[in-house]
């Protein structure tokens, strides 16, 4: 960010002047790679960013200080710090213990230590129902909210909470959580590219080479498509590309399965029709208005 200063290894933009206490969404800055506490991070504009990990509280001492986007940090605003997504941008955050889901605005870099995905402002933590100093399990994904929602968040106010995540989806997401130990500061951070949402790997010593065998190597096993449980499902759609279908399934917490020459994406199973209808509403809010209820065969 040309013309900015450096704060703890993060390049900080010049302060932004706002009118009526409303922040601006332009210009959007991705930023150059930077180091924080010995770990190298590479910002990127990934519209399909979707990770499961931990959230920690924002450092209360930063109140009134300048964020990496050049704004003044307001603890009451619904904002978070993230290490790699563009500044500013918007994320949907789901608390994995309750399923409560909110939209937040990213205007700072962080957390400064450990393997957590985001640092929550006091206002964001309160809206999400997260209290305490320890890390809390969350799902974090990139979204493009409506203009009214963006306007509320830019003004430091809450956007309406989104529909709670169904318990059936929460169960699967909790399985993806890394060990809580990975949310603690890494013992020996390595100065190499960081992948958002993961702790820096420990470099293991190279293993001794095995004796060369003349026997032919077996063909690699083909990973089978996931098998969905029977029950009431919500079908998001059917797609010709397996890669595209799996990306959509990951984004919505569902699964992709083959259907002839197509790949269909479904979420669930749901306990009843009412829960499935909420799944349809959640899919529509995510940009998939054509979802429908089906019985998985």
SERO-4910 file (N, C-alpha, C, O; in steps of 0.05 Angstrom, whole numbers):
BEGIN
 pado doro    nc1    nc2    nc3   cac1   cac2   cac3    cc1    cc2    cc3    oc1    oc2    oc3
  Unk    A     17    -24      0      0      0      0     18     25      0     27     34     21
  Unk    A     22     35    -23     41     56    -26     33     80     -9      9     87     -7
  Unk    A     53     93      3     48    117     18     40    111     47     36    130     62
  Unk    A     38     86     54     30     79     82     54     75    100     77     75     91
  Unk    A     48     70    125     69     64    144     68     34    151     50     20    143
  Unk    A     88     25    165     89     -3    173     83     -6    202     95      8    218
  Unk    A     66    -24    210     58    -29    237     60    -59    243     42    -74    235
  Unk    A     81    -67    256     84    -96    263     88   -113    239     79   -136    239
  Unk    A    100   -102    218    104   -118    194     82   -116    173     85   -126    151
  Unk    A     60   -103    180     38   -100    161     38    -71    150     39    -52    166
  Unk    A     37    -69    124     37    -43    112     10    -30    116    -11    -42    110
  Unk    A      9     -6    127    -15      8    135    -20     31    116     -2     46    110
  Unk    A    -45     33    107    -52     55     89    -54     81    104    -56     82    129
  Unk    A    -52    103     89    -56    129    102    -85    131    113   -103    119    101
  Unk    A    -89    145    135   -116    147    147   -136    156    126   -131    174    110
  Unk    A   -160    144    127   -181    151    109   -200    170    123   -208    166    146
  Unk    A   -208    192    110   -226    211    121   -254    204    113   -260    202     89
  Unk    A   -272    200    133   -299    192    127   -318    214    136   -312    230    154
  Unk    A   -341    216    122   -361    235    129   -383    221    145   -391    198    137
  Unk    A   -394    234    165   -416    223    181   -410    196    194   -428    180    199
  Unk    A   -384    190    198   -376    165    212   -380    141    194   -380    119    205
  Unk    A   -383    144    168   -387    121    150   -361    115    135   -350    133    123
  Unk    A   -352     90    137   -327     82    123   -333     79     93   -356     80     84
  Unk    A   -311     76     78   -313     72     49   -304     44     41   -286     33     53
  Unk    A   -316     34     20   -307      8      9   -288     11    -14   -281     -9    -27
  Unk    A   -279     35    -19   -259     39    -41   -238     58    -31   -243     76    -15
  Unk    A   -213     54    -40   -205     33    -58   -202      7    -43   -196      7    -19
  Unk    A   -205    -16    -57   -200    -42    -45   -171    -49    -49   -161    -47    -71
  Unk    A   -158    -57    -28   -129    -63    -29   -125    -92    -22   -136   -102     -2
  Unk    A   -110   -106    -39   -102   -134    -32    -76   -134    -16    -75   -147      5
  Unk    A    -57   -118    -25    -32   -116     -9    -11   -135    -18    -17   -156    -30
  Unk    A     14   -129    -11     37   -145    -18     42   -166      5     32   -162     27
  Unk    A     56   -187     -1     64   -206     20     78   -191     43     93   -172     38
  Unk    A     73   -201     67     85   -187     91     91   -208    112     82   -231    110
  Unk    A    107   -200    131    114   -218    154    103   -207    179    103   -183    184
  Unk    A     92   -225    196     81   -218    222     91   -239    242     85   -262    240
  Unk    A    107   -229    261    119   -247    281    134   -271    268    132   -293    277
  Unk    A    148   -264    247    165   -285    234    151   -302    215    164   -320    203
  Unk    A    125   -299    210    110   -315    191    103   -298    167     94   -276    170
  Unk    A    106   -309    143    101   -295    118     73   -301    109     65   -324    107
  Unk    A     57   -280    102     30   -283     93     28   -270     65     41   -251     59
  Unk    A     11   -282     48      8   -273     21    -22   -266     16    -38   -284     12
  Unk    A    -29   -241     17    -57   -233     12    -66   -241    -16    -50   -241    -35
  Unk    A    -91   -248    -19   -102   -257    -45   -132   -251    -46   -146   -250    -26
  Unk    A   -141   -246    -70   -170   -241    -75   -183   -267    -84   -184   -273   -108
  Unk    A   -193   -283    -64   -205   -308    -70   -235   -307    -64   -243   -307    -41
  Unk    A   -252   -304    -85   -281   -301    -80   -293   -326    -68   -316   -325    -58
  Unk    A   -280   -349    -70   -291   -374    -59   -278   -382    -32   -279   -405    -24
  Unk    A   -265   -362    -19   -252   -368      7   -273   -380     26   -294   -368     30
  Unk    A   -266   -403     38   -285   -417     56   -268   -434     74   -257   -455     65
  Unk    A   -265   -427     99   -248   -442    118   -262   -447    144   -280   -431    152
  Unk    A   -254   -468    157   -264   -475    184   -240   -474    203   -219   -486    198
  Unk    A   -243   -459    225   -221   -456    244   -230   -442    269   -251   -448    280
  Unk    A   -214   -423    278   -220   -410    304   -219   -380    302   -206   -368    285
  Unk    A   -236   -367    319   -237   -338    322   -227   -331    350   -233   -345    369
  Unk    A   -213   -309    352   -204   -299    378   -213   -270    381   -219   -257    361
  Unk    A   -213   -259    405   -221   -231    409   -200   -212    398   -176   -218    399
  Unk    A   -209   -190    388   -192   -168    378   -178   -156    403   -189   -155    424
  Unk    A   -154   -147    399   -139   -134    421   -153   -108    429   -154    -89    414
  Unk    A   -164   -108    454   -179    -84    463   -161    -59    464   -172    -37    462
  Unk    A   -135    -62    466   -117    -39    467   -116    -24    441   -106     -2    440
  Unk    A   -126    -36    419   -125    -24    393   -147     -3    388   -147     10    368
  Unk    A   -165     -1    407   -188     18    404   -177     46    398   -159     56    412
  Unk    A   -188     58    377   -180     85    368   -155     86    351   -148    107    341
  Unk    A   -141     64    347   -117     63    331   -125     59    301   -147     52    295
  Unk    A   -105     63    284   -110     60    255   -107     31    247    -87     18    253
  Unk    A   -127     21    232   -126     -6    222   -109     -7    196   -100     14    186
  Unk    A   -104    -31    186    -88    -34    162   -101    -23    138    -88    -18    117
  Unk    A   -128    -18    139   -142     -6    116   -142     25    118   -153     38    100
  Unk    A   -131     36    140   -130     64    143   -153     76    159   -155    100    161
  Unk    A   -171     59    169   -194     68    185   -187     68    215   -166     57    223
  Unk    A   -204     80    230   -200     80    259   -215     56    271   -239     53    266
  Unk    A   -201     40    287   -214     16    298   -235     24    319   -229     38    338
  Unk    A   -259     14    315   -282     19    333   -290     -8    344   -301    -24    329
  Unk    A   -286    -13    370   -293    -39    381   -323    -47    379   -330    -70    377
  Unk    A   -340    -26    378   -369    -32    376   -378    -39    348   -399    -50    344
  Unk    A   -362    -33    327   -369    -39    300   -368    -69    295   -355    -84    310
  Unk    A   -381    -79    274   -382   -107    268   -359   -112    248   -364   -114    224
  Unk    A   -335   -115    258   -312   -118    241   -294   -140    251   -296   -149    274
  Unk    A   -276   -149    233   -256   -170    240   -230   -163    227   -228   -147    208
  Unk    A   -209   -175    238   -182   -175    225   -177   -202    212   -183   -223    224
  Unk    A   -167   -202    188   -160   -226    174   -133   -222    160   -126   -200    153
  Unk    A   -118   -244    156    -91   -241    147    -88   -237    117    -68   -225    108
  Unk    A   -107   -247    101   -102   -248     72   -124   -238     54   -118   -231     31
  Unk    A   -149   -235     63   -170   -226     44   -167   -197     39   -154   -183     54
  Unk    A   -178   -186     17   -175   -158     10   -186   -140     32   -203   -148     48
  Unk    A   -176   -115     33   -185    -95     52   -197    -72     37   -183    -60     20
  Unk    A   -222    -65     42   -241    -80     58   -254   -102     42   -254   -101     17
  Unk    A   -266   -121     55   -283   -141     43   -302   -152     64   -302   -143     87
  Unk    A   -319   -171     56   -340   -180     75   -339   -211     78   -333   -225     59
  Unk    A   -344   -220    102   -343   -248    108   -369   -256    123   -381   -240    138
  Unk    A   -378   -280    118   -399   -292    134   -386   -310    155   -370   -328    148
  Unk    A   -393   -306    180   -380   -321    202   -402   -336    217   -422   -325    225
  Unk    A   -398   -362    220   -417   -380    234   -403   -391    259   -382   -402    258
  Unk    A   -416   -387    283   -407   -399    307   -414   -429    307   -438   -436    305
  Unk    A   -394   -446    309   -400   -475    306   -412   -488    330   -421   -511    329
  Unk    A   -413   -473    353   -427   -485    376   -457   -480    375   -472   -496    385
  Unk    A   -465   -458    363   -494   -451    363   -506   -450    335   -530   -452    332
  Unk    A   -489   -446    314   -500   -443    287   -507   -414    280   -515   -409    258
  Unk    A   -504   -396    300   -511   -368    294   -492   -357    272   -468   -362    273
  Unk    A   -503   -343    253   -488   -334    230   -492   -304    225   -515   -295    225
  Unk    A   -470   -289    222   -471   -261    218   -453   -253    194   -437   -269    185
  Unk    A   -456   -228    185   -439   -217    165   -421   -195    178   -431   -179    193
  Unk    A   -395   -196    172   -377   -177    183   -361   -163    161   -360   -173    139
  Unk    A   -348   -141    168   -332   -126    150   -303   -129    158   -296   -125    182
  Unk    A   -285   -135    139   -256   -138    145   -242   -112    139   -243   -102    116
  Unk    A   -229   -101    159   -215    -75    155   -188    -75    168   -176    -53    171
  Unk    A   -177    -98    176   -151    -99    189   -138   -126    184   -151   -145    176
  Unk    A   -112   -127    189    -96   -151    187    -93   -163    215    -89   -149    234
  Unk    A    -94   -189    216    -91   -204    241   -105   -230    239   -116   -237    218
  Unk    A   -106   -246    261    -93   -242    287    -63   -242    285    -51   -253    266
  Unk    A    -50   -230    305    -21   -227    303     -6   -252    311     17   -255    304
  Unk    A    -19   -270    326     -5   -294    334    -23   -318    331    -48   -315    329
  Unk    A    -11   -342    330    -27   -367    330    -39   -373    303    -34   -359    283
  Unk    A    -55   -395    302    -66   -404    278    -95   -398    274   -108   -410    257
  Unk    A   -106   -379    290   -134   -371    287   -139   -357    260   -121   -345    249
  Unk    A   -164   -360    250   -171   -348    224   -176   -318    226   -166   -303    209
  Unk    A   -191   -309    247   -199   -282    249   -197   -272    278   -197   -288    296
  Unk    A   -196   -245    281   -199   -232    306   -225   -216    306   -228   -199    288
  Unk    A   -243   -221    325   -269   -209    325   -269   -183    342   -258   -183    364
  Unk    A   -281   -162    331   -286   -138    347   -305   -146    370   -319   -166    368
  Unk    A   -307   -129    390   -325   -134    412   -354   -135    401   -370   -152    410
  Unk    A   -361   -117    383   -388   -117    372   -394   -142    356   -416   -153    359
  Unk    A   -375   -152    340   -379   -176    325   -382   -200    343   -399   -217    339
  Unk    A   -365   -202    364   -366   -224    383   -393   -225    397   -405   -246    401
  Unk    A   -403   -201    404   -429   -200    418   -452   -209    399   -470   -224    408
  Unk    A   -452   -199    374   -473   -208    356   -472   -237    350   -492   -250    346
  Unk    A   -447   -248    350   -444   -277    344   -450   -294    369   -453   -318    366
  Unk    A   -451   -281    392   -456   -296    417   -431   -310    428   -434   -330    442
  Unk    A   -407   -300    421   -382   -311    430   -371   -294    453   -368   -270    449
  Unk    A   -365   -306    475   -354   -292    498   -329   -307    508   -326   -330    502
  Unk    A   -313   -293    523   -288   -306    533   -264   -300    516   -267   -290    494
  Unk    A   -241   -305    527   -216   -299    514   -205   -321    497   -187   -317    480
  Unk    A   -215   -346    501   -205   -369    486   -215   -370    458   -234   -356    451
  Unk    A   -202   -386    440   -211   -388    412   -238   -403    411   -243   -421    426
  Unk    A   -254   -394    392   -281   -406    388   -282   -417    359   -273   -404    341
  Unk    A   -293   -441    356   -295   -453    329   -314   -437    312   -337   -431    320
  Unk    A   -306   -432    287   -322   -417    268   -318   -427    240   -298   -440    233
  Unk    A   -338   -422    223   -335   -425    194   -334   -397    183   -351   -380    189
  Unk    A   -315   -391    165   -312   -364    154   -311   -367    124   -295   -382    112
  Unk    A   -329   -352    110   -329   -353     81   -334   -325     70   -347   -309     82
  Unk    A   -322   -321     46   -325   -295     32   -353   -292     21   -363   -311      9
  Unk    A   -365   -269     24   -391   -263     14   -392   -235      2   -374   -219      7
  Unk    A   -412   -230    -14   -417   -204    -25   -446   -195    -16   -465   -200    -31
  Unk    A   -449   -183      7   -475   -177     17   -489   -155      1   -477   -143    -16
  Unk    A   -515   -151      7   -530   -131     -7   -520   -103      1   -506   -100     21
  Unk    A   -526    -83    -16   -518    -56    -10   -528    -45     17   -513    -32     31
  Unk    A   -554    -51     24   -563    -42     50   -546    -54     73   -540    -41     93
  Unk    A   -539    -80     70   -523    -93     91   -495    -79     92   -485    -74    114
  Unk    A   -483    -75     69   -457    -62     69   -458    -34     81   -440    -26     96
  Unk    A   -480    -19     76   -483      7     87   -484      7    117   -472     24    130
  Unk    A   -498    -12    129   -500    -15    158   -472    -21    169   -464     -9    189
  Unk    A   -458    -39    157   -432    -47    168   -412    -24    164   -395    -20    182
  Unk    A   -413    -10    143   -395     13    139   -399     34    161   -381     49    169
  Unk    A   -425     37    170   -432     56    190   -427     45    219   -433     59    238
  Unk    A   -415     21    221   -409     10    247   -433     -4    260   -432    -10    284
  Unk    A   -454     -8    245   -479    -21    256   -481    -50    248   -466    -60    230
  Unk    A   -499    -64    260   -503    -92    254   -520    -95    229   -541    -82    226
  Unk    A   -512   -113    211   -529   -123    190   -547   -145    202   -538   -158    221
  Unk    A   -571   -150    191   -588   -171    201   -573   -198    202   -559   -204    182
  Unk    A   -576   -213    223   -563   -239    225   -576   -257    204   -599   -255    197
  Unk    A   -560   -275    193   -570   -294    174   -582   -319    188   -579   -322    212
  Unk    A   -595   -336    172   -607   -359    184   -587   -377    197   -565   -381    187
  Unk    A   -594   -388    221   -576   -405    235   -568   -430    218   -585   -440    203
  Unk    A   -544   -439    220   -535   -462    206   -549   -487    218   -549   -490    242
  Unk    A   -560   -505    201   -573   -529    212   -553   -547    227   -529   -548    220
  Unk    A   -563   -560    247   -546   -577    264   -532   -599    247   -509   -606    253
  Unk    A   -546   -610    227   -534   -631    211   -508   -621    197   -489   -636    193
  Unk    A   -509   -595    188   -485   -584    175   -464   -577    196   -440   -581    192
  Unk    A   -472   -568    220   -453   -561    241   -437   -586    249   -413   -584    255
  Unk    A   -451   -609    251   -437   -633    259   -413   -639    240   -392   -646    249
  Unk    A   -418   -636    214   -397   -641    194   -375   -620    196   -351   -626    194
  Unk    A   -383   -595    200   -363   -573    201   -345   -576    226   -321   -570    224
  Unk    A   -356   -585    248   -340   -588    272   -318   -609    268   -297   -608    281
  Unk    A   -324   -629    251   -304   -649    245   -280   -638    231   -258   -649    232
  Unk    A   -283   -615    217   -261   -603    202   -244   -585    219   -222   -576    210
  Unk    A   -252   -580    244   -236   -562    261   -209   -574    266   -207   -597    274
  Unk    A   -188   -558    263   -161   -568    270   -159   -571    300   -176   -561    315
  Unk    A   -138   -584    309   -133   -586    338   -132   -559    350   -119   -541    339
  Unk    A   -144   -554    374   -142   -528    387   -113   -519    391   -108   -495    392
  Unk    A    -94   -538    392    -66   -530    396    -56   -514    372    -38   -497    375
  Unk    A    -68   -518    348    -59   -503    325    -67   -474    326    -58   -457    310
  Unk    A    -86   -467    345    -93   -439    348    -74   -424    366    -77   -399    369
  Unk    A    -56   -438    378    -36   -426    396    -13   -416    379     -9   -425    356
  Unk    A      4   -398    389     27   -388    374     45   -411    365     52   -428    382
  Unk    A     54   -412    340     71   -433    331     98   -432    345    109   -411    350
  Unk    A    109   -455    352    134   -456    367    157   -446    350    174   -431    360
  Unk    A    159   -455    325    180   -446    307    169   -438    281    169   -454    262
  Unk    A    159   -413    278    148   -405    252    168   -406    230    191   -398    234
  Unk    A    159   -415    207    177   -417    184    172   -394    164    148   -389    159
  Unk    A    192   -380    154    188   -358    135    182   -367    108    198   -365     89
  Unk    A    157   -378    104    149   -387     77    120   -379     74    107   -370     92
  Unk    A    109   -383     49     82   -374     43     63   -388     61     65   -411     68
  Unk    A     43   -372     70     22   -382     89     -4   -386     74    -12   -369     58
  Unk    A    -17   -408     79    -43   -414     68    -64   -406     88    -63   -415    111
  Unk    A    -83   -388     80   -102   -378    100   -117   -400    113   -126   -419    101
  Unk    A   -119   -398    140   -135   -416    156   -119   -440    166   -131   -458    178
  Unk    A    -92   -441    162    -77   -463    172    -52   -453    187    -42   -432    181
  Unk    A    -44   -469    206    -19   -462    221      5   -469    203      3   -485    185
  Unk    A     28   -455    208     51   -461    192     61   -489    198     63   -497    221
  Unk    A     66   -505    177     75   -533    181    104   -534    192    120   -516    186
  Unk    A    109   -554    207    136   -559    217    151   -575    196    141   -595    185
  Unk    A    175   -566    189    191   -580    168    204   -605    181    219   -602    199
  Unk    A    198   -628    170    209   -653    180    234   -659    165    237   -652    141
  Unk    A    253   -673    178    278   -681    164    272   -700    141    253   -716    143
  Unk    A    287   -698    120    282   -715     97    287   -745    105    307   -751    118
  Unk    A    269   -762     95    272   -790    101    293   -802     82    298   -792     60
  Unk    A    305   -824     92    325   -838     75    311   -850     51    289   -861     53
  Unk    A    323   -848     28    311   -860      4    308   -890      6    326   -903     16
  Unk    A    286   -901     -4    281   -929     -4    296   -942    -27    301   -929    -47
  Unk    A    304   -967    -24    317   -981    -47    299   -980    -72    275   -983    -70
  Unk    A    311   -976    -95    296   -975   -120    286  -1002   -126    301  -1022   -127
  Unk    A    260  -1003   -132    248  -1029   -139    241  -1029   -169    233  -1009   -180
  Unk    A    245  -1051   -182    239  -1054   -210    209  -1060   -215    200  -1059   -237
  Unk    A    195  -1066   -193    167  -1073   -196    151  -1048   -204    156  -1027   -194
  Unk    A    132  -1051   -222    116  -1028   -230     99  -1017   -207     89  -1032   -191
  Unk    A     96   -991   -206     81   -978   -185     51   -982   -191     43   -980   -214
  Unk    A     35   -987   -171      6   -990   -175     -6   -963   -183      3   -942   -176
  Unk    A    -27   -965   -199    -41   -941   -208    -53   -927   -184    -63   -940   -166
  Unk    A    -53   -900   -183    -65   -886   -161    -95   -891   -159   -109   -892   -179
  Unk    A   -104   -895   -134   -132   -900   -130   -149   -876   -136   -141   -853   -130
  Unk    A   -172   -880   -149   -190   -858   -155   -207   -852   -131   -221   -870   -121
  Unk    A   -207   -828   -122   -223   -820    -99   -252   -821   -105   -261   -807   -124
  Unk    A   -268   -837    -91   -296   -839    -98   -311   -813    -90   -303   -798    -73
  Unk    A   -334   -809   -104   -350   -786    -97   -363   -791    -70   -369   -815    -64
  Unk    A   -368   -771    -54   -381   -775    -28   -409   -785    -31   -423   -778    -50
  Unk    A   -417   -802    -12   -444   -814    -12   -461   -799      8   -454   -799     32
  Unk    A   -482   -787      0   -499   -773     18   -519   -791     32   -528   -811     21
  Unk    A   -524   -785     57   -543   -801     72   -571   -798     61   -577   -778     48
  Unk    A   -588   -818     65   -616   -816     56   -631   -797     74   -624   -793     97
  Unk    A   -653   -785     63   -669   -767     79   -677   -743     63   -674   -742     38
  Unk    A   -689   -723     77   -697   -699     64   -673   -682     58   -658   -675     76
  Unk    A   -670   -674     33   -647   -659     24   -656   -634     10   -679   -631      2
  Unk    A   -637   -615      6   -642   -592    -11   -622   -594    -34   -598   -594    -30
  Unk    A   -633   -596    -59   -616   -597    -82   -611   -568    -92   -629   -554    -99
  Unk    A   -585   -561    -92   -577   -534   -101   -578   -532   -131   -586   -511   -142
  Unk    A   -569   -553   -145   -569   -553   -174   -553   -576   -185   -542   -591   -169
  Unk    A   -552   -579   -211   -536   -599   -224   -517   -586   -244   -525   -567   -258
  Unk    A   -492   -595   -245   -471   -581   -260   -455   -600   -276   -452   -624   -269
  Unk    A   -445   -591   -299   -430   -608   -317   -401   -612   -307   -388   -632   -314
  Unk    A   -391   -594   -290   -363   -596   -281   -363   -606   -252   -375   -595   -234
  Unk    A   -348   -628   -248   -345   -638   -221   -330   -618   -203   -338   -614   -180
  Unk    A   -309   -605   -214   -294   -586   -198   -312   -563   -189   -311   -554   -166
  Unk    A   -329   -553   -208   -347   -531   -201   -368   -539   -180   -374   -524   -162
  Unk    A   -378   -563   -184   -398   -573   -165   -387   -577   -137   -399   -570   -117
  Unk    A   -362   -587   -135   -350   -591   -109   -343   -564    -96   -345   -562    -72
  Unk    A   -336   -544   -112   -331   -517   -101   -357   -506    -89   -356   -494    -67
  Unk    A   -379   -509   -103   -405   -499    -92   -413   -515    -67   -423   -503    -48
  Unk    A   -409   -541    -68   -416   -558    -45   -400   -550    -20   -410   -548      2
  Unk    A   -374   -544    -24   -358   -536     -2   -367   -509      9   -367   -505     33
  Unk    A   -375   -491     -9   -384   -465      0   -410   -466     16   -413   -451     35
  Unk    A   -427   -485      9   -453   -487     23   -454   -508     45   -475   -512     57
  Unk    A   -432   -523     49   -432   -543     70   -447   -568     61   -457   -583     78
  Unk    A   -448   -574     35   -462   -597     25   -442   -617     13   -419   -619     21
  Unk    A   -452   -632     -7   -435   -651    -21   -444   -653    -50   -467   -649    -57
  Unk    A   -425   -661    -67   -430   -665    -96   -430   -695   -102   -412   -709    -92
  Unk    A   -449   -704   -118   -450   -732   -125   -457   -735   -154   -471   -718   -165
  Unk    A   -448   -757   -168   -453   -760   -196   -483   -766   -202   -496   -780   -186
  Unk    A   -493   -756   -224   -520   -761   -233   -519   -763   -263   -524   -743   -277
  Unk    A   -513   -786   -274   -509   -789   -303   -484   -773   -311   -462   -778   -300
  Unk    A   -487   -755   -330   -465   -739   -339   -461   -713   -323   -443   -697   -328
  Unk    A   -479   -709   -303   -478   -685   -287   -469   -691   -259   -467   -714   -250
  Unk    A   -463   -669   -245   -456   -671   -216   -476   -654   -201   -478   -629   -205
  Unk    A   -492   -666   -183   -511   -651   -168   -501   -644   -141   -486   -659   -129
  Unk    A   -509   -621   -131   -501   -611   -105   -525   -611    -87   -545   -599    -93
  Unk    A   -523   -624    -64   -544   -625    -44   -534   -619    -16   -511   -625    -10
  Unk    A   -551   -607      0   -545   -603     29   -565   -619     45   -587   -625     35
  Unk    A   -557   -625     69   -575   -641     87   -561   -667     96   -536   -668     93
  Unk    A   -575   -687    106   -604   -688    108   -615   -670    130   -601   -663    150
  Unk    A   -641   -662    127   -655   -646    146   -675   -662    162   -685   -682    152
  Unk    A   -680   -653    186   -698   -668    204   -727   -668    194   -742   -687    197
  Unk    A   -736   -646    181   -763   -644    172   -765   -623    149   -745   -611    142
  Unk    A   -789   -620    138   -793   -601    116   -786   -572    124   -776   -557    108
  Unk    A   -793   -565    149   -788   -537    158   -758   -532    158   -750   -510    149
  Unk    A   -742   -551    167   -713   -547    168   -702   -546    139   -684   -530    134
  Unk    A   -713   -562    121   -704   -562     94   -711   -535     81   -696   -524     65
  Unk    A   -735   -524     88   -742   -498     77   -723   -476     85   -716   -458     70
  Unk    A   -713   -478    110   -693   -459    119   -667   -463    103   -652   -443     98
  Unk    A   -661   -488     96   -638   -493     79   -641   -480     51   -621   -470     40
  Unk    A   -665   -480     40   -670   -466     15   -666   -436     18   -654   -424      0
  Unk    A   -676   -425     40   -672   -396     44   -643   -389     47   -634   -368     37
  Unk    A   -628   -406     61   -599   -401     64   -585   -402     37   -567   -386     31
  Unk    A   -593   -422     20   -581   -424     -6   -587   -399    -23   -570   -389    -38
  Unk    A   -612   -390    -21   -620   -366    -37   -604   -342    -28   -595   -325    -44
  Unk    A   -599   -339     -1   -584   -317      9   -555   -318      0   -541   -298     -2
  Unk    A   -545   -342     -6   -518   -346    -16   -515   -343    -46   -493   -345    -57
  Unk    A   -538   -337    -59   -537   -333    -88   -546   -357   -105   -540   -358   -128
  Unk    A   -561   -376    -93   -571   -399   -107   -601   -401   -103   -611   -417    -87
  Unk    A   -616   -385   -118   -645   -383   -113   -661   -407   -124   -685   -409   -117
  Unk    A   -649   -424   -140   -664   -446   -152   -665   -472   -136   -673   -493   -146
  Unk    A   -656   -471   -111   -655   -496    -94   -683   -507    -89   -702   -491    -88
  Unk    A   -685   -533    -86   -711   -546    -81   -708   -570    -62   -686   -581    -60
  Unk    A   -730   -578    -49   -729   -600    -31   -732   -626    -47   -749   -628    -64
  Unk    A   -715   -646    -40   -717   -672    -53   -713   -694    -31   -704   -688     -9
  Unk    A   -720   -718    -38   -715   -741    -20   -691   -755    -33   -692   -765    -55
  Unk    A   -669   -757    -18   -644   -768    -29   -648   -797    -35   -658   -813    -19
  Unk    A   -640   -804    -60   -644   -832    -69   -617   -847    -69   -616   -870    -75
***
